[in-house]
Each structure stands twice: as structure tokens, then as C-alpha cells.
Amino acid sequence: MNESVESIRAADAIAIERTLAGDRDAFRVLVERHSGTIFRLAYRLTGNHHDAEEIVQEAFLRAYQKLEQFASQANFATWVYRIAANYTIDRMRQRKQEDARRQAPSAEMTDDVEQDPLRQIPDAMPSPERLTQSLELRKQMENALNSLTPAERIAFVMRHCDGCGIEEIAAALKSNPGAAKNTVFRAVHKLRQVLQPQFAPRATARAMGTES
Amino acid sequence: MKHLSEEQLIAYQDGESSGRDAAAAHINSCAECQAEVNRIAEMLAAYQALPVPDPGEEYGRRVWQQIAPRLAEKRSRWWQVFLEPRRLTAAGLVVALFLIAFLVGRVSKRVDHGDAALTAEQVRQRVLLLAVGEHLGRSEMVLMEIANAEPEGASVKQVNLSSQRRRAEELLDENRLYRQTALQEGDTGIANVLDELERVLLDVAHSPGNVTPAQFKSIRQRIDDDGLLFKVRVLTQEIERRENTEKRGPAESGSAKVERNNQA
């Protein structure tokens, strides 16, 4: 039997209230109910099982610590999702900085896709399902995701994998809706560029809205 | 013909409403832009279809085991102590009202009538009914499966209850929360049934995944002896009735609660 959204929120409300009243074990219900969703988000953001598990744990630890601040929120699932996204973006940025410090400047990631091996993808146009069945292409798609900045990746995953609204994405990015929308667009644009020739625009000039 | 920019095409594909009609008119008449929209859609669909590993049914439990030792006990708020025993009706108001108002959508109207305490109690009742109603439905499924399971033949050495055991473990935590909340709300009718349910769920949750026919019989006997399935169904119906009553007219008198408690 699937629980309705309303009843899940009601169940969450009771668990939150009891946790705040000092019943630590009541938080367990929230953890067990929402861990899977947060894991899926974290995995999509990191592409790594181990990192995803760490993010899930940290998100719930932070949610527990901040639970007193939850009063004006309507939906625990959305709230903990946002905590996970916030934490992930900080973590990804920190990792990028650490990587950058370790690597020689010439090896830093740039927007230059001309030398990217992903450009060698065979020109075929199978269905999305068949595409993702192709291990090679899947790897290329994951690599393309890795080429995005942390903010772009989070914005893209939230928008196009989890169907989040722009306001929600803006909140996760600690930004404004206009900037969040632009980040989503930039992410899609970059992915198309990197995943040439399957998904890229036919003419680079198209981005400028030129005549054919 | 001037084609749409990539930004316009991506925005169109994303459901952007601004300038949508003009974009749609162009795309419908321009094969090249139509093809571009399709390519964008294909890429997005491919990303949506990228598999995410299933962390497993026990994942939430594992996460809890990993983080539980790191969670400091929260002190209950000092003013709750002074508001016993009706503490949660008043003390939980701060948290629960904002949270639950979204669900119920009736709070502001009734607060306007100047009866905030009653409103808070009604809101809390509604939330409890919603949560318990759903919980009873899932519990009934587990009890039904056990009640209807038949060890086949005398040669059967073990009965596999691993699925029911796992779900009983999940239900136990919620059951405890709802039972305690019902008690605090003074809803002994719900609390009593949940108390009986909790004992059976505990038996199932603590049983090995594969039980002997004798163990299985003992668990089922307990369900039968307590008339638990019947009580769960009656309470489910009662909750549905109360939910319907509240939808028609939310103000519920104190005498109605006394009546419910007497029935229990």
C-alpha cells in the first residue's frame, strides 16, 4: 500500500514533534522513510556510492541538529533534500579546490571541449533507453556531468532528474530564481557541447539565434 | 527564416511559459528547430534514465544505525514540563501548527474566531488520524499475510516470514510514536488498539526470518486470540468516519472524544 503525500506529512509531523520533545528515537522514522530519496539525489550528484552514503548520513545529522529551525517549513522531505543539496555543493566545491591545488595549472578543467575525448562518440541516435544501456555512452554522460561546476550539476539534477521547481533550486544554491534558471540552462548547454555529436546543437551559431 | 536560439529551445523544452506560443508556432513550422528540440529532449531523457543503484530495503535502517550514536539527546523544552499533561497540545503548537497548517488548510479561518487552543487540538487530531489511518492499513496487510499464510503439508520445516518481519520492524517505530501521541491527546481508543498491535508487531519483528511451524502457529494464535485484525479494521473504519465528519464540520465536541474513549 502506498502512503499518500498527506499521510506521509502527517507521519513526519508527529515524528518531528516527538523528536523535538526529547524522543531521539522518533527521528529514526524520518531517517528510514527519507534515506532512499536522499541517496538517489546524492548518487546523481556525485556518481559515487560511497560519497552518496556519506552525504545521506551528513544530511540527516544536520537535519537533526537544525530541527528546531524547521517550524515554518511544510515538508520535511523537501527540507532534508535541500540540506543534502547544500551540503553536497559545499563538499563538491571544496573537493574541486583541493584537486586544483594538487594538479598542475595546465591540467585544470576548462570550458574548452575541443580536446575532450567525448567528442569521439559515434554518431548514432538510438532511443534514450537504448542509449543508457550502452555502458560506454553512460560513462561518457557521467563524465560530461563531471565537467559541470558543482552549482550547474546540482541545478541540472534537481531540475531535470528530480523535477524540482526553480525556486527550490534557487534555495538550494542560495541564489535567486533568475540566476538558478540561468545555471540550469548553462548546464544543459554544456552537456550538449560535451556530448557531441549526439546531443549538441548542429551549428554553434544557433546559440546566437542567427538565420539559416 | 530566423531560428530560435538554443536558450529559447532549452527553455521551451523545459516548459517555459514566457513566449511559449510564439516558440511553439515557430517550432511547428521549422523542421530544423523541431529536430533541435528533439535532440535536447533526447539528452534530458537519457539523463533521467541513467540508473541509480538501489541501496536496498534495509538502507534506511543502516543509515539510522550509523548516525544514531552521533545524535545528541534533545532536551525537551522547559515550558513543556510546566504544561503537563496537555503539554503537546500547547507546547507543540509552535512547531506543529505551522507545519500542519499546510496540510489542513483551515487554521487561519478558525484562529480568526479566537479559539486558537481548540483549533490546535483539532489540527493535531486530524494529523494523528491521517497518520494512524495509513499506518493501520499497512499493518493490516502484514497481519493478513500472516493470517492467510499456510505452511504446506506436514513436511514443511520452516515458514518464511522475512518480508513480514522487515515490515513489522518498520511499523514498530511508527506504532510507538502514534501510540504515545494518541495517549497524550487523550485518545485512548486509538492508543489501546495500537498497544495491542505493537505487541504482535514486536513478536513478528523479533522472530527469525524463517520460523518453525510451531513458532508460526504461536504468532498467528496471538493475532487470532486478541481479535487484532478485527480491532484494526474497526478502528480503521472509525478513523475514516471521524475524518469524514471533520471534513464536513471540523468542530468536534469534547463529548465526542469521551464517547470514543468509552467505546475503546
Chai-1 contact restraints between the chains, C-beta under 6 A:
chainA,res_idxA,chainB,res_idxB,connection_type,confidence,min_distance_angstrom,max_distance_angstrom,comment,restraint_id
A,M1,B,G137,contact,1.0,0.0,6.0,A-B,restraint_1
A,M1,B,R138,contact,1.0,0.0,6.0,A-B,restraint_2
A,M1,B,M141,contact,1.0,0.0,6.0,A-B,restraint_3
A,E3,B,E134,contact,1.0,0.0,6.0,A-B,restraint_4
A,E6,B,L103,contact,1.0,0.0,6.0,A-B,restraint_5
A,E6,B,L130,contact,1.0,0.0,6.0,A-B,restraint_6
A,S7,B,L130,contact,1.0,0.0,6.0,A-B,restraint_7
A,S7,B,A131,contact,1.0,0.0,6.0,A-B,restraint_8
A,S7,B,E134,contact,1.0,0.0,6.0,A-B,restraint_9
A,R9,B,L103,contact,1.0,0.0,6.0,A-B,restraint_10
A,A10,B,V127,contact,1.0,0.0,6.0,A-B,restraint_11
A,A10,B,L130,contact,1.0,0.0,6.0,A-B,restraint_12
A,A10,B,A131,contact,1.0,0.0,6.0,A-B,restraint_13
A,A11,B,A131,contact,1.0,0.0,6.0,A-B,restraint_14
A,A13,B,L99,contact,1.0,0.0,6.0,A-B,restraint_15
A,A13,B,I100,contact,1.0,0.0,6.0,A-B,restraint_16
A,A13,B,V127,contact,1.0,0.0,6.0,A-B,restraint_17
A,I14,B,A131,contact,1.0,0.0,6.0,A-B,restraint_18
A,I14,B,L177,contact,1.0,0.0,6.0,A-B,restraint_19
A,I14,B,T181,contact,1.0,0.0,6.0,A-B,restraint_20
A,A15,B,L177,contact,1.0,0.0,6.0,A-B,restraint_21
A,E17,B,G92,contact,1.0,0.0,6.0,A-B,restraint_22
A,E17,B,V95,contact,1.0,0.0,6.0,A-B,restraint_23
A,E17,B,A96,contact,1.0,0.0,6.0,A-B,restraint_24
A,R18,B,L177,contact,1.0,0.0,6.0,A-B,restraint_25
A,L20,B,V95,contact,1.0,0.0,6.0,A-B,restraint_26
A,A21,B,S76,contact,1.0,0.0,6.0,A-B,restraint_27
A,G22,B,K74,contact,1.0,0.0,6.0,A-B,restraint_28
A,G22,B,S76,contact,1.0,0.0,6.0,A-B,restraint_29
A,R24,B,L71,contact,1.0,0.0,6.0,A-B,restraint_30
A,R24,B,E73,contact,1.0,0.0,6.0,A-B,restraint_31
A,A26,B,L177,contact,1.0,0.0,6.0,A-B,restraint_32
A,R28,B,W64,contact,1.0,0.0,6.0,A-B,restraint_33
A,R28,B,D173,contact,1.0,0.0,6.0,A-B,restraint_34
A,V29,B,D173,contact,1.0,0.0,6.0,A-B,restraint_35
A,V29,B,E174,contact,1.0,0.0,6.0,A-B,restraint_36
A,V31,B,G60,contact,1.0,0.0,6.0,A-B,restraint_37
A,V31,B,V63,contact,1.0,0.0,6.0,A-B,restraint_38
A,V31,B,W64,contact,1.0,0.0,6.0,A-B,restraint_39
A,E32,B,G60,contact,1.0,0.0,6.0,A-B,restraint_40
A,S35,B,Y59,contact,1.0,0.0,6.0,A-B,restraint_41
A,S35,B,G60,contact,1.0,0.0,6.0,A-B,restraint_42
A,S35,B,V63,contact,1.0,0.0,6.0,A-B,restraint_43
A,F39,B,P55,contact,1.0,0.0,6.0,A-B,restraint_44
A,R40,B,V52,contact,1.0,0.0,6.0,A-B,restraint_45
A,Y43,B,V52,contact,1.0,0.0,6.0,A-B,restraint_46
A,V56,B,V63,contact,1.0,0.0,6.0,A-B,restraint_47
A,Q57,B,Q66,contact,1.0,0.0,6.0,A-B,restraint_48
A,Q57,B,I67,contact,1.0,0.0,6.0,A-B,restraint_49
A,F60,B,I67,contact,1.0,0.0,6.0,A-B,restraint_50
A,L61,B,I67,contact,1.0,0.0,6.0,A-B,restraint_51
A,Y64,B,L71,contact,1.0,0.0,6.0,A-B,restraint_52
A,A71,B,V95,contact,1.0,0.0,6.0,A-B,restraint_53
A,A71,B,F98,contact,1.0,0.0,6.0,A-B,restraint_54
A,S72,B,F98,contact,1.0,0.0,6.0,A-B,restraint_55
A,A74,B,F102,contact,1.0,0.0,6.0,A-B,restraint_56
A,P128,B,A45,contact,1.0,0.0,6.0,A-B,restraint_57
A,P128,B,A46,contact,1.0,0.0,6.0,A-B,restraint_58
A,P128,B,A49,contact,1.0,0.0,6.0,A-B,restraint_59
A,E129,B,A49,contact,1.0,0.0,6.0,A-B,restraint_60
A,L131,B,A46,contact,1.0,0.0,6.0,A-B,restraint_61
A,T132,B,A46,contact,1.0,0.0,6.0,A-B,restraint_62
A,T132,B,A49,contact,1.0,0.0,6.0,A-B,restraint_63
A,T132,B,L50,contact,1.0,0.0,6.0,A-B,restraint_64
A,H160,B,L44,contact,1.0,0.0,6.0,A-B,restraint_65
A,C161,B,Q48,contact,1.0,0.0,6.0,A-B,restraint_66
A,F185,B,E7,contact,1.0,0.0,6.0,A-B,restraint_67
A,F185,B,I10,contact,1.0,0.0,6.0,A-B,restraint_68
A,V188,B,I10,contact,1.0,0.0,6.0,A-B,restraint_69
A,F199,B,R39,contact,1.0,0.0,6.0,A-B,restraint_70
A,F199,B,M43,contact,1.0,0.0,6.0,A-B,restraint_71
A,P201,B,E6,contact,1.0,0.0,6.0,A-B,restraint_72
A,R206,B,E6,contact,1.0,0.0,6.0,A-B,restraint_73
A,A207,B,E6,contact,1.0,0.0,6.0,A-B,restraint_74
A,G209,B,S5,contact,1.0,0.0,6.0,A-B,restraint_75
A,E211,B,K2,contact,1.0,0.0,6.0,A-B,restraint_76
A,S212,B,H3,contact,1.0,0.0,6.0,A-B,restraint_77
